[in-house]
């Protein structure tokens, strides 16, 4: 079972990937340095990506994704 605390929702608008809020600094509407094809290449854990948030330079190791959530190798959400 995938731990929900290791996930973060994202949105694709046109050809850009956004999160509603940075999990580290809480900045709103953060444009991620990813493309939709990068996300699709992670489906099923096929590829791992280190994501550095442009707002605060917090980093995550993304290990999987689906159409709604990014999955990190460590908890992102609080309890």
Helices and strands as residue ranges (DSSP letters): G 4-6, E 7-9, E 11-13, E 16-21, E 28-32, H 36-42, E 49-52, E 59-65, E 69-72
